[in-house]
Every structure is written in structure tokens, then in C-alpha cells.
Amino acid sequence: MNESELRAGVWAALCEVAPEVEPESVAAGQSLREQVDLDSMDWLSVIVGLHRRFGIDIPEAHYAELSTVDSIVAYLARRLSLACTQCDPPRPS
């Protein structure tokens, strides 16, 4: 999965919770919750949406790493890369 697909999935999860949000109005490197004014329950709904879309568990201990769109995309890329290497180990030559 490439960065564009990850970003699209992040926006889709966010728009399920806050459909009024316009992606161009959000700075990718600034706090997402503050820009979009998400309360705790809305934020948890976004996290659950990411879990559903990408099929990865996001432990509560990692929530602080998910503060901006950029950090969410980077987190998902790392986790999906890790998941792929665990699911499909290299074959011996």
C-alpha cells in the first residue's frame, strides 16, 4: 500500500466521523484533533475506523503517536510493513 492510499484511508475514516471536514482545510503536520475539534469519543471512532480499514490493531499506548495526518500515515506504513513481513517471511534460497 502506498502513501496516497494510506492518506485516502485516513481521510475516509475521518470523514465517517466528521463528514463536514474538508481535507484542504487541514494542515497535515498540525494536530488533527484540534483542527477538526474531535472529542474523545469521536477520536476513538476514527481509530476504530482506521483499524477496520487497514486491519491492524492500534493499542491505546500508541494513540499519542497519531496526532497529525502525517504521523498517522507514517504509523500505518510502519505497522503495515511490519505486518507484511510477519505474514510473509522471506523464503530460503
C-alpha positions as a printed NumPy array, in Angstrom:
array([[  0.   ,   0.   ,   0.   ],
       [  1.441,   3.389,  -0.933],
       [  1.274,   6.729,   0.858],
       [ -1.593,   8.041,  -1.282],
       [ -3.717,   5.018,  -0.44 ],
       [ -2.902,   5.393,   3.256],
       [ -3.846,   9.095,   3.201],
       [ -7.092,   8.303,   1.387],
       [ -7.924,   5.708,   4.033],
       [ -7.164,   8.163,   6.848],
       [ -9.454,  10.758,   5.263],
       [-12.176,   8.177,   4.728],
       [-12.043,   7.134,   8.401],
       [-12.093,  10.782,   9.485],
       [-14.975,  11.679,   7.181],
       [-17.089,   8.842,   8.607],
       [-16.913,  10.656,  11.948],
       [-16.741,  14.274,  10.769],
       [-18.225,  14.459,   7.246],
       [-18.091,  18.26 ,   7.253],
       [-14.268,  18.29 ,   7.257],
       [-12.635,  19.465,   4.046],
       [ -9.209,  17.834,   3.555],
       [ -7.73 ,  21.002,   2.078],
       [ -8.585,  22.898,   5.272],
       [ -6.442,  20.598,   7.449],
       [ -2.676,  21.074,   7.749],
       [ -1.133,  17.597,   7.563],
       [  1.581,  18.416,  10.114],
       [ -0.615,  20.004,  12.795],
       [ -2.77 ,  18.414,  15.488],
       [ -5.71 ,  16.784,  13.771],
       [ -7.943,  16.693,  16.834],
       [ -7.502,  20.417,  17.443],
       [ -8.072,  21.401,  13.82 ],
       [-11.179,  19.279,  13.449],
       [-12.371,  19.686,  17.049],
       [-12.81 ,  15.989,  17.779],
       [-13.797,  14.944,  21.287],
       [-12.548,  11.704,  22.868],
       [-15.389,   9.563,  21.555],
       [-15.046,  10.936,  18.027],
       [-11.302,  10.314,  18.145],
       [-11.868,   6.733,  19.287],
       [-14.293,   6.304,  16.377],
       [-11.575,   7.482,  13.974],
       [ -9.136,   4.964,  15.493],
       [-11.707,   2.178,  15.129],
       [-12.271,   3.263,  11.52 ],
       [ -8.531,   3.014,  10.848],
       [ -8.493,  -0.441,  12.403],
       [-11.378,  -1.576,  10.173],
       [ -9.911,  -0.079,   7.01 ],
       [ -6.366,  -1.303,   7.447],
       [ -6.886,  -4.457,   9.507],
       [ -4.333,  -3.595,  12.169],
       [ -4.699,  -3.313,  15.906],
       [ -3.818,   0.087,  17.314],
       [ -3.028,  -0.254,  21.022],
       [ -4.139,   2.576,  23.281],
       [ -0.485,   3.104,  24.218],
       [  0.144,   4.192,  20.595],
       [ -2.641,   6.801,  20.387],
       [ -0.205,   9.628,  21.209],
       [  1.723,   8.768,  18.038],
       [ -1.383,   9.559,  15.963],
       [ -1.568,  13.314,  16.414],
       [ -1.303,  14.58 ,  12.826],
       [ -2.313,  13.257,   9.414],
       [  1.385,  12.826,   8.602],
       [  2.078,  10.906,  11.813],
       [ -0.959,   8.67 ,  11.259],
       [  0.194,   7.835,   7.724],
       [  3.741,   7.12 ,   8.964],
       [  2.406,   4.938,  11.804],
       [  0.181,   2.95 ,   9.455],
       [  3.033,   2.5  ,   6.97 ],
       [  5.279,   1.127,   9.728],
       [  2.605,  -1.177,  11.119],
       [  1.536,  -2.465,   7.708],
       [  5.153,  -3.061,   6.732],
       [  5.708,  -4.967,   9.963],
       [  2.506,  -6.935,   9.452],
       [  3.517,  -7.851,   5.907],
       [  6.942,  -9.117,   6.967],
       [  5.386, -11.184,   9.753],
       [  2.763, -12.712,   7.463],
       [  5.017, -13.435,   4.501],
       [  8.532, -14.261,   5.699],
       [ 11.274, -14.458,   3.1  ],
       [ 11.714, -17.863,   1.549],
       [ 15.072, -19.618,   1.808],
       [ 17.084, -19.703,  -1.431]])
